[in-house]
Amino acid sequence: MDRRTTDRRTSRARRVLVRMLVLGGLAAVLLYTEGQWESRSGGRMAVADLLNRPGLLLGGALAALIAAAWLSDLRTAVRTATRAVTVTAGVVFLLGVLAVHKVSAAETRSREDAPAGAENALVVVHRSYATGPEEDEHWQVLLESGEGWSARRWSLADVGRGRGDARLVEASWTGRSQITVVTDSYRRVFNLDQDSGEPVEAR
């Protein structure tokens, strides 16, 4: 086997690897996008919990694209990689700030099954952030409906986040298919649609 044949095979293998890295990076971005979409109110919670992971998926995508840039054309790799590293550094910095903020939050979670059965559950997530002399508090009131891959998570109320905002007083089942959310500034009642299970606010 002569040197020219070996070089051709090496070049072909490199091109295949570059394509795989690019496709892998794009796939990671698409998976994260799907996770973000399913994180909306009424989205499939199993998919959201699995794919809404920016550090893992976006970090992996950036790493794959940087590797592809180095392997695709060594003459322009330095320039391309420098730009990619700059973007990566910015993204990592933002993720680091978010991670520190998330770690600093003390979280408690309560779950109450519906009187009509465990298929529907009322979930209250409470987070407290030590951001100064006083703690900031945040509550999420959620309805989890169904089970397995078809289970959905609905957002009923997002309470707090900063000083002076409303505070959650109570969130509970007040009927077989009714949830009442009470804060120190408002009261909201939700009835579950009998067909879709979607919570609809009473007017």
C-alpha positions as CSV (number, residue, x, y, z in Angstrom):
1,M,0.0,0.0,0.0
2,D,1.6,3.3,-1.1
3,R,1.6,6.6,0.8
4,R,-0.9,8.2,-1.6
5,T,-3.5,5.4,-1.0
6,T,-3.0,5.7,2.8
7,D,-3.5,9.5,2.6
8,R,-6.7,9.1,0.6
9,R,-8.1,6.7,3.2
10,T,-7.1,8.9,6.0
11,S,-8.7,11.9,4.3
12,R,-11.9,9.9,3.7
13,A,-12.0,8.7,7.3
14,R,-11.5,12.3,8.5
15,R,-14.4,13.6,6.3
16,V,-16.7,10.9,7.7
17,L,-15.7,11.8,11.3
18,V,-16.3,15.5,10.6
19,R,-19.8,14.7,9.2
20,M,-20.6,12.6,12.2
21,L,-19.4,15.3,14.6
22,V,-21.5,18.0,12.8
23,L,-24.6,15.8,12.7
24,G,-24.1,14.9,16.4
25,G,-23.8,18.6,17.3
26,L,-26.9,19.5,15.4
27,A,-28.8,16.5,16.9
28,A,-27.9,17.7,20.4
29,V,-29.2,21.2,19.6
30,L,-32.5,19.7,18.2
31,L,-32.9,17.5,21.2
32,Y,-32.4,20.4,23.6
33,T,-34.9,22.5,21.5
34,E,-37.5,19.7,21.9
35,G,-36.8,19.6,25.7
36,Q,-37.4,23.4,25.8
37,W,-40.7,23.1,23.9
38,E,-41.9,20.3,26.2
39,S,-41.1,22.4,29.2
40,R,-44.0,24.7,28.5
41,S,-47.2,24.4,30.4
42,G,-49.0,21.2,29.2
43,G,-45.8,19.7,27.8
44,R,-44.7,16.1,28.3
45,M,-42.8,16.1,31.6
46,A,-40.7,13.0,30.9
47,V,-39.3,14.5,27.7
48,A,-38.8,17.9,29.4
49,D,-36.9,16.4,32.3
50,L,-34.8,14.2,30.0
51,L,-33.9,16.8,27.3
52,N,-34.1,20.2,28.9
53,R,-30.4,20.1,29.9
54,P,-28.5,23.0,28.4
55,G,-25.2,22.2,30.1
56,L,-25.1,18.6,28.8
57,L,-26.6,19.0,25.3
58,L,-25.5,22.5,24.3
59,G,-22.0,21.9,25.8
60,G,-21.8,18.6,23.9
61,A,-22.9,20.3,20.7
62,L,-20.2,23.1,21.0
63,A,-17.5,20.5,21.7
64,A,-18.5,18.5,18.7
65,L,-18.5,21.5,16.4
66,I,-15.2,22.7,17.7
67,A,-13.7,19.2,17.0
68,A,-15.2,19.2,13.5
69,A,-13.7,22.6,12.8
70,W,-10.2,21.4,13.8
71,L,-10.5,18.2,11.7
72,S,-12.2,19.7,8.6
73,D,-9.5,22.2,7.5
74,L,-6.3,22.6,9.4
75,R,-5.4,25.8,7.6
76,T,-8.5,27.6,9.0
77,A,-8.9,25.6,12.1
78,V,-7.1,28.1,14.4
79,R,-9.3,31.0,13.3
80,T,-12.5,28.9,13.5
81,A,-11.6,27.4,16.9
82,T,-10.7,30.8,18.3
83,R,-14.2,32.1,17.5
84,A,-15.8,28.9,18.8
85,V,-13.8,29.0,22.0
86,T,-14.9,32.6,22.6
87,V,-18.5,31.7,22.2
88,T,-18.0,28.6,24.4
89,A,-16.4,30.7,27.1
90,G,-19.4,33.1,27.1
91,V,-21.9,30.2,27.2
92,V,-20.0,28.5,30.0
93,F,-19.9,31.7,32.0
94,L,-23.6,32.2,31.7
95,L,-24.3,28.5,32.6
96,G,-21.9,28.9,35.6
97,V,-23.8,31.9,36.9
98,L,-27.1,30.1,36.5
99,A,-25.7,27.0,38.2
100,V,-24.4,29.0,41.2
101,H,-27.8,30.7,41.5
102,K,-29.5,27.3,41.3
103,V,-27.2,25.7,43.9
104,S,-27.8,28.5,46.3
105,A,-31.6,27.8,46.3
106,A,-33.0,25.6,49.0
107,E,-35.8,23.6,47.4
108,T,-38.7,21.7,48.9
109,R,-41.4,19.8,47.0
110,S,-44.8,18.6,48.1
111,R,-47.1,16.3,46.2
112,E,-50.8,15.7,46.8
113,D,-52.8,13.2,44.8
114,A,-56.3,14.2,43.6
115,P,-59.3,12.9,45.6
116,A,-60.5,11.2,42.4
117,G,-57.3,9.1,42.1
118,A,-53.5,9.3,41.7
119,E,-53.6,10.0,38.0
120,N,-53.6,13.7,38.8
121,A,-51.3,15.2,41.4
122,L,-50.9,18.7,42.7
123,V,-47.2,19.6,43.1
124,V,-45.9,22.7,44.9
125,V,-42.2,23.5,44.5
126,H,-40.8,26.1,47.0
127,R,-37.4,27.7,46.5
128,S,-35.6,30.1,48.8
129,Y,-32.6,32.2,47.7
130,A,-30.1,33.7,50.1
131,T,-29.5,36.9,48.1
132,G,-28.9,39.3,51.0
133,P,-30.0,39.9,54.6
134,E,-33.4,38.5,53.7
135,E,-34.3,35.4,51.6
136,D,-36.2,35.7,48.4
137,E,-38.9,33.0,47.9
138,H,-40.4,31.5,44.8
139,W,-43.3,29.0,44.5
140,Q,-44.4,27.0,41.5
141,V,-47.8,25.4,41.6
142,L,-48.0,22.5,39.1
143,L,-50.5,19.8,38.0
144,E,-49.0,16.5,36.9
145,S,-51.5,14.5,34.9
146,G,-51.2,11.0,33.5
147,E,-48.2,8.6,33.6
148,G,-45.3,7.3,31.6
149,W,-44.2,9.1,28.4
150,S,-47.7,10.7,27.9
151,A,-47.8,12.4,31.3
152,R,-48.1,16.1,31.2
153,R,-47.2,18.9,33.5
154,W,-49.3,22.1,33.7
155,S,-48.3,25.3,35.3
156,L,-51.0,26.8,37.5
157,A,-49.2,29.6,39.3
158,D,-45.7,31.2,39.5
159,V,-45.6,33.1,42.8
160,G,-42.8,35.3,44.1
161,R,-39.3,35.7,42.8
162,G,-38.5,39.1,44.5
163,R,-39.1,41.1,47.5
164,G,-42.5,42.7,47.5
165,D,-44.0,40.0,45.3
166,A,-47.0,37.9,46.3
167,R,-46.5,35.0,48.7
168,L,-48.2,31.6,48.4
169,V,-50.6,31.0,51.3
170,E,-52.1,27.6,50.2
171,A,-52.6,25.4,47.1
172,S,-54.9,22.4,47.6
173,W,-57.6,20.2,46.1
174,T,-61.0,21.7,46.9
175,G,-63.0,19.2,45.0
176,R,-62.6,15.9,43.0
177,S,-61.3,17.9,40.0
178,Q,-60.8,21.3,41.4
179,I,-57.7,23.1,42.6
180,T,-57.6,26.4,44.5
181,V,-54.5,28.6,44.7
182,V,-54.5,31.3,47.4
183,T,-51.8,34.0,47.8
184,D,-51.7,37.1,49.9
185,S,-53.0,39.1,46.9
186,Y,-55.3,36.8,44.9
187,R,-57.3,33.6,44.8
188,R,-57.6,31.4,41.7
189,V,-59.7,28.3,41.1
190,F,-59.0,25.7,38.4
191,N,-61.3,23.0,37.2
192,L,-59.9,20.0,35.3
193,D,-61.4,19.4,31.9
194,Q,-63.0,16.0,31.9
195,D,-61.7,15.1,28.4
196,S,-58.2,16.5,28.2
197,G,-57.3,16.8,31.9
198,E,-56.2,20.4,31.2
199,P,-56.8,22.8,34.2
200,V,-59.1,25.6,33.2
201,E,-59.3,28.7,35.4
202,A,-62.8,29.5,36.7
203,R,-64.1,32.9,35.8
